[in-house]
Structures are given as C-alpha cells and as structure tokens.
Amino acid sequence: MKKVDREEAMTLLREHNRQIGHIRHALAVEAAMRFFARANGEDEEEWGLAGLVHDIDWETTIDDPSRHTHLGASWLRDAGYPDNIVRAVLAHGWGICSDVEPLSLMEKHLYAIDELTGFVTAVALVRPGKSLQDLTVKSVRKKWKDKAFARGVNREVIEKGTAMLEKPLEELVEGVIEALRPIEKDIGLGEED
C-alpha cells in the first residue's frame, strides 16, 4: 500500500468534485478530523485524509444516494488508499447508504462530525460577520433547538455519533468551532457583505 499525500488526495477530490460548496465541506471535515486526531493522540495525516476524501463520490452519486460511499470507496481502493481510510469513507454513511458500522475512533469521529461541520458553518453564516471567531457553543446549541434551522443537517446522525464517542454534543461543537476558525476564509466564512 502506497503512502498517500494530501496533494494527491486534493487532486483526486477535485477530479470528482467541481462545486465549490463540496470542496469547502471537504476542507471543513478535514480540518475537524485533524483537530480531533491531535486531541486523541492519533495520526493527524491519516484522519485528515479520511476527512478530505469522505464525500469524494457525492457529485457522481447525488441522483442515486444508495451508491454514495460505495463508489468513493472503490475509487480510493483503486488509487491505493489504505484500507482504514476506505473503511472510514464507507462507515460515515452507516445507516443511510452503508451497512459498515463505525468501529475505530477515526470512523466514529468522521461519522459524528461530517454533519456537524455543516451545522456549525450554517450557524456562522447567519451571524452578522459570517464568522467563527466569536461563535460560541451556546449560540450553536440555541440554533440546534430550532428544528426549522438547517433542516438538511441530519441531527440524528450527529446524536448517534456523539453517543458512540461517549462525549457530550457541546464538546464536539467546541472542537469543530476551534478546528474551523483558522480556515474560515477557505470555507467561505468571515466575509463581510
């Protein structure tokens, strides 16, 4: 199995994803995965790569969501990605489009924070500065309770992920905010109208 670097992963991601929103989501999940890898004393590069490529097939499978994760896993396998990254990609769709249950710490984090990065980003976008710099966990929790807000985010998946990790939602929210602050410009935040 060859060692995959971030540049190669980014090239592969861009081959299959043209929409800026999908690239930004990949960057957000990568940053959050790197943050949680550091926090848990795990391999930051490996976790970051899993986050970066987790939705690599999204634009191709959007009209047939049952294929999501499976096609991406196949592409990654063919490109020589390590089995644990391929499995993490499959596991992040557990119960939605995949029957691969998240078992490793990396898989559980990817499962929990994939949707959470989208929710935190959505909260930042409705703030006056569209920034994460002053975003608090309390603000995110307030929006969490508003079921009409960010309806596309699957809160149930996030809750299942936090239960798997045996961590309170607030802890994951705080970590995601902290992880995304340094890259907010890269993911379309912090820009004044």
C-alpha positions as CSV (number, residue, x, y, z in Angstrom):
1,M,0.0,0.0,0.0
2,K,1.5,3.3,-1.1
3,K,1.7,6.4,1.2
4,V,-0.9,8.9,0.0
5,D,-0.2,12.6,0.5
6,R,-2.6,15.5,0.8
7,E,-1.7,17.0,-2.6
8,E,-2.7,13.7,-4.3
9,A,-5.9,13.5,-2.3
10,M,-6.8,17.0,-3.2
11,T,-6.2,16.3,-6.9
12,L,-8.4,13.2,-6.8
13,L,-11.1,15.1,-4.9
14,R,-11.1,17.9,-7.5
15,E,-11.3,15.4,-10.3
16,H,-14.6,14.2,-9.0
17,N,-16.0,17.4,-7.4
18,R,-16.4,20.7,-9.3
19,Q,-18.8,22.6,-6.9
20,I,-17.1,24.9,-4.5
21,G,-19.5,24.0,-1.7
22,H,-18.4,20.4,-1.8
23,I,-14.7,21.3,-1.8
24,R,-15.4,23.7,1.2
25,H,-17.2,20.9,3.0
26,A,-14.3,18.5,2.4
27,L,-11.8,21.1,3.8
28,A,-14.0,21.7,6.9
29,V,-14.3,18.0,7.6
30,E,-10.5,17.5,7.0
31,A,-9.7,20.4,9.5
32,A,-12.1,18.9,12.1
33,M,-10.7,15.4,11.7
34,R,-7.1,16.8,12.1
35,F,-8.2,18.6,15.3
36,F,-9.7,15.5,16.8
37,A,-6.8,13.3,15.8
38,R,-4.5,15.7,17.7
39,A,-6.8,15.8,20.7
40,N,-6.8,12.0,20.8
41,G,-3.1,11.4,20.1
42,E,-3.9,9.9,16.7
43,D,-2.4,10.2,13.2
44,E,-3.3,13.6,12.0
45,E,-2.4,13.0,8.4
46,E,-4.4,9.8,8.2
47,W,-7.5,11.3,9.9
48,G,-7.2,14.4,7.8
49,L,-7.1,12.4,4.5
50,A,-10.2,10.5,5.6
51,G,-12.0,13.7,6.2
52,L,-10.8,15.3,2.9
53,V,-12.0,12.4,0.7
54,H,-15.0,11.2,2.7
55,D,-17.6,12.5,0.1
56,I,-15.4,12.1,-3.0
57,D,-18.3,10.5,-4.9
58,W,-21.0,12.9,-3.8
59,E,-21.4,14.7,-7.1
60,T,-21.5,11.5,-9.0
61,T,-24.0,9.7,-6.7
62,I,-26.2,12.6,-5.8
63,D,-29.0,11.2,-8.0
64,D,-28.6,7.7,-6.6
65,P,-27.7,8.2,-2.9
66,S,-27.6,4.4,-2.3
67,R,-24.3,4.3,-4.2
68,H,-22.8,7.1,-2.1
69,T,-19.7,5.9,-0.2
70,H,-19.5,2.7,-2.2
71,L,-18.3,4.3,-5.4
72,G,-15.9,6.5,-3.5
73,A,-14.5,3.6,-1.6
74,S,-14.0,1.8,-4.9
75,W,-12.1,4.8,-6.4
76,L,-9.9,5.1,-3.3
77,R,-9.2,1.4,-3.3
78,D,-8.2,1.6,-6.9
79,A,-5.9,4.6,-6.2
80,G,-4.1,2.6,-3.5
81,Y,-5.5,4.3,-0.4
82,P,-5.1,2.3,2.9
83,D,-7.9,0.1,3.9
84,N,-8.6,2.1,7.1
85,I,-9.3,5.2,5.1
86,V,-11.5,3.3,2.6
87,R,-13.4,1.8,5.5
88,A,-13.9,5.2,7.2
89,V,-15.4,6.5,4.0
90,L,-17.9,3.6,4.0
91,A,-18.6,3.9,7.7
92,H,-19.5,7.6,7.6
93,G,-22.6,6.6,5.6
94,W,-23.7,3.9,8.2
95,G,-27.4,3.5,8.4
96,I,-28.0,5.9,5.5
97,C,-26.3,4.3,2.5
98,S,-23.9,1.9,4.0
99,D,-24.1,-1.0,6.5
100,V,-20.5,-0.6,7.6
101,E,-20.7,0.4,11.2
102,P,-18.1,2.9,12.5
103,L,-15.9,1.0,14.9
104,S,-12.5,2.7,15.1
105,L,-12.1,6.1,16.8
106,M,-11.4,7.7,13.4
107,E,-14.6,6.2,11.9
108,K,-16.7,7.3,14.9
109,H,-15.4,10.9,14.7
110,L,-15.9,11.1,10.9
111,Y,-19.5,9.8,11.4
112,A,-20.2,12.4,14.1
113,I,-18.6,15.5,12.7
114,D,-19.5,15.2,9.0
115,E,-22.9,16.7,9.5
116,L,-21.8,18.7,12.5
117,T,-19.3,20.8,10.4
118,G,-22.2,21.7,8.1
119,F,-24.4,22.7,11.0
120,V,-21.7,24.9,12.6
121,T,-21.0,26.5,9.3
122,A,-24.7,27.2,8.8
123,V,-24.8,28.9,12.2
124,A,-21.8,31.1,11.4
125,L,-23.4,32.1,8.0
126,V,-26.4,33.7,9.7
127,R,-24.3,35.7,12.1
128,P,-23.6,39.4,11.3
129,G,-19.9,38.8,10.5
130,K,-20.4,35.4,9.0
131,S,-17.5,34.4,11.2
132,L,-16.5,31.6,13.5
133,Q,-14.2,33.9,15.5
134,D,-16.9,34.9,18.0
135,L,-19.1,31.9,17.6
136,T,-19.9,30.2,20.9
137,V,-21.2,26.7,21.7
138,K,-24.2,28.4,23.3
139,S,-25.1,30.0,20.0
140,V,-24.9,26.7,18.2
141,R,-27.0,24.9,20.9
142,K,-29.7,27.6,20.5
143,K,-29.9,27.0,16.7
144,W,-29.8,23.3,17.4
145,K,-33.2,23.5,19.2
146,D,-34.7,25.4,16.2
147,K,-35.8,22.4,14.0
148,A,-36.6,24.8,11.1
149,F,-32.9,25.9,11.0
150,A,-30.6,23.9,8.7
151,R,-33.2,21.2,8.0
152,G,-30.8,19.5,5.7
153,V,-28.5,18.6,8.5
154,N,-29.2,15.2,10.0
155,R,-29.2,15.9,13.7
156,E,-30.0,12.2,14.4
157,V,-26.7,11.1,12.9
158,I,-24.8,13.7,14.9
159,E,-26.5,12.5,18.1
160,K,-25.8,8.8,17.3
161,G,-22.1,9.8,16.6
162,T,-21.8,11.6,19.9
163,A,-23.3,8.6,21.7
164,M,-20.8,6.3,20.0
165,L,-18.0,8.6,21.2
166,E,-19.5,8.9,24.6
167,K,-19.0,12.6,24.5
168,P,-21.4,15.5,25.0
169,L,-22.5,17.3,21.9
170,E,-21.1,20.5,23.4
171,E,-17.6,19.1,23.4
172,L,-17.8,18.1,19.7
173,V,-19.3,21.5,18.8
174,E,-16.5,23.3,20.7
175,G,-13.9,21.2,18.8
176,V,-15.4,21.8,15.4
177,I,-15.5,25.6,16.0
178,E,-11.9,25.6,17.1
179,A,-10.9,23.5,14.2
180,L,-12.6,25.6,11.6
181,R,-11.6,29.1,12.9
182,P,-8.1,29.0,11.2
183,I,-9.6,28.0,7.8
184,E,-12.8,30.1,7.8
185,K,-11.8,32.1,4.7
186,D,-11.1,28.8,2.9
187,I,-14.6,27.5,3.6
188,G,-16.4,30.8,2.7
189,L,-16.8,32.3,6.1
190,G,-15.6,35.6,7.7
191,E,-16.5,37.6,4.6
192,E,-18.5,40.8,5.0
193,D,-21.3,41.5,2.6
